[in-house]
Amino acid sequence: MSKVSDLLRERNLRLDGRTLTTHRPISLQMDTHQTASGSSIVVTGTTRVVANIYGPYDCGLNEPGLEVTYSSAPFATGMRRRPQADERRNREVADLIEHTFTQALLLETFPHSLIKLELQVLCDSGAALPTAINAATTALIDAGIPMKDMVTACEVGLIEVTRPDGSIATHIAADTSAEEERRGVHFPIAVMPSTGEVVAVMLVHTLPRSDLLDELLEVGLDTCKWTHGQLVGQVKALVGEKMHVCGMVE
Amino acid sequence: MAQDLFVPGEEVADISDQLRGHGITTNDTHLVSSLCGISSQLHKLTFMTSFKTWYQPRVGDIVIGRIVSIEGRKWKVDVGAPQHGRLMISSVNLPGGELRRRDQTDELNMRSFFIEGDVLSAEVQQTNQDGSFTLHTRSERYGKLEHGYFARTESYLVKRANRHIHTLDNGVGLIIGVNGRCWISGPRPMAAGQGESTKDMADAVLSVDRLRGVARTARAIEELTAERKFVTLESITARLADM
C-alpha cells in the first residue's frame, strides 16, 4: 500500500506508470469474422474483446429483438474461477448490454426479426465491460445496423491511499486496470456521445461518500469523450479504406 | 475527390427543407446519420450508403433460398433477409400446366414439391411495408435446385443486373442470387426444373473437367467474398482465368 501512496503523492503516477487521467491505448479491427453479419475486435491496453453480430433474421417473434450473450474465455484472467458464479455474472452483464443497445438501436426497422450479439472476452486486464460495449458498437457499425448514436463506454474507479498521518485520500482514476478493480470501487459507464446521454452505469462495490458519484460521472463523461474520438477515427479509417477498395468512394 | 464519411450520431445536414432517406434520423436541428458510410443527395432527399447492409428484397430480384417450413397454403423460405419469404402454392408451377385449379389435393401434396431443406431459386413477387415479401417460381427458369454446389457470398457484394443466370465458358451453369447465395451446376445452366429432368441429371455422370469447373467457380466466389470484392460474372470469369 505504501508504494501506491508514495507513487501517487510524489510523482502523481499509478502502479502501471499512468497518471490518473491517462487512458490505455485503444485499437480495433473490423470485419474479422467471415460468416458473421458484422464483427470486430477491440483492444484496450491488453484487454481484448471479440464481438460478432448475426442477423437480422426471422425468429417468429412479433417484436423486434436483440439477444446478447457475454462470456469470458477460461484464460482471460490469471485467476482460478468458479464456472457457476461466472455464468450468473455473465448473464447479468449481458442483460445490461442488451438494455444499453435496445435504447440505441433503431430496432423498429426490423419487425419480427432478431439480432444476435455475441461477445467474448479473450483477455481481461481491466475494463472488460466497457471494452465489450465498444466492441459491440463497432461490430454493429460493421454490420450496417442503424443506431441513434455510437454508444461509447469507459470505466473509472477510486484509488484509496493512506496518508502518512493515517487518514485516507481518495483519487479518481480513468480506465481502471485489473489491479485497481480488485482494490476498490469501479464504475463502468456508457454514453451516447452526441447528446451526452448516459445509457448504462454499474457501480461495483460501495462508495465511501455519496458525493463522489458526481465526480465519478464527470471523469467518466470526459473519458468517454476521449474514447469516442479514438473509435471514430479508427472506424472511419477502416470503413473508408474498405469502401475505397470496392470503388464506392473515389 | 474524397467523400466525407459519417458515423452514427454525426450530423449530416441542416434539417431545413431536407427529406430524410435511408440511414438518416433527426434531432431537433439536424439530419443525423444512423449508419457508417457516405451521404448522398438526390434533389431534396438525403440518404446514407454503408458498405455492408442486410438483404432488402425488391420486386424482380432473383434469389436462392432454402425451405424452412410448410404452413397452410404456403412455404416459408429463408433467403437471408430479416424475415422469411412466403412462397404461396398459387405461385408455383404445378405439374399438368399453369392454369390448373389448385385444390385441396394439391395442398396435401405440397411436400412432394418442396420439403424442408430444399434449395430453390425464385423471384421476389411482392414486398410489403413491414418487410415481409412473397416469392414465385412461375417460370421455367426457377424451381428446385439439385445436383449442384451452393456457394455463399454476401448480398452487398452482388449488384442488381439484367441477368443473374449465366453459363460460363467452361460450360458450368451459375445463378448469382441477389440475396448473396449462388448456385453452381454442372450439366445445365438453368434451375433443375421439375419431374423427370431432375432424375436425368442425377443419372448423368459428370466429366472430371466439368466437376473441376464447378469446384473452381466455387473457389472463385469464395475468394472474392473473402476479399470483399463484388461478385459478378466478369469478376468470376477474370478470377477463373487467373487460376
Chai-1 contact restraints between the chains, C-beta under 6 A:
chainA,res_idxA,chainB,res_idxB,connection_type,confidence,min_distance_angstrom,max_distance_angstrom,comment,restraint_id
A,P56,B,W54,contact,1.0,0.0,6.0,A-B,restraint_1
A,P56,B,P82,contact,1.0,0.0,6.0,A-B,restraint_2
A,D58,B,Q83,contact,1.0,0.0,6.0,A-B,restraint_3
A,D58,B,H84,contact,1.0,0.0,6.0,A-B,restraint_4
A,L106,B,S34,contact,1.0,0.0,6.0,A-B,restraint_5
A,F110,B,P82,contact,1.0,0.0,6.0,A-B,restraint_6
A,P111,B,D130,contact,1.0,0.0,6.0,A-B,restraint_7
A,P111,B,G131,contact,1.0,0.0,6.0,A-B,restraint_8
A,H112,B,Q83,contact,1.0,0.0,6.0,A-B,restraint_9
A,S113,B,P82,contact,1.0,0.0,6.0,A-B,restraint_10
A,I141,B,C36,contact,1.0,0.0,6.0,A-B,restraint_11
A,G144,B,L35,contact,1.0,0.0,6.0,A-B,restraint_12
A,G144,B,S50,contact,1.0,0.0,6.0,A-B,restraint_13
A,G144,B,K52,contact,1.0,0.0,6.0,A-B,restraint_14
A,G144,B,T53,contact,1.0,0.0,6.0,A-B,restraint_15
A,P146,B,S34,contact,1.0,0.0,6.0,A-B,restraint_16
A,P146,B,L35,contact,1.0,0.0,6.0,A-B,restraint_17
A,M147,B,P8,contact,1.0,0.0,6.0,A-B,restraint_18
A,M147,B,S34,contact,1.0,0.0,6.0,A-B,restraint_19
A,D149,B,P8,contact,1.0,0.0,6.0,A-B,restraint_20
A,D149,B,G9,contact,1.0,0.0,6.0,A-B,restraint_21
A,M150,B,V7,contact,1.0,0.0,6.0,A-B,restraint_22
A,M150,B,P8,contact,1.0,0.0,6.0,A-B,restraint_23
A,M150,B,G9,contact,1.0,0.0,6.0,A-B,restraint_24
A,S194,B,G9,contact,1.0,0.0,6.0,A-B,restraint_25
A,V232,B,V7,contact,1.0,0.0,6.0,A-B,restraint_26
A,V235,B,V7,contact,1.0,0.0,6.0,A-B,restraint_27
A,K236,B,L5,contact,1.0,0.0,6.0,A-B,restraint_28
A,V239,B,C36,contact,1.0,0.0,6.0,A-B,restraint_29
A,G240,B,L5,contact,1.0,0.0,6.0,A-B,restraint_30
A,K242,B,F51,contact,1.0,0.0,6.0,A-B,restraint_31
A,M243,B,F51,contact,1.0,0.0,6.0,A-B,restraint_32
A,V249,B,Q3,contact,1.0,0.0,6.0,A-B,restraint_33
A,E250,B,M1,contact,1.0,0.0,6.0,A-B,restraint_34
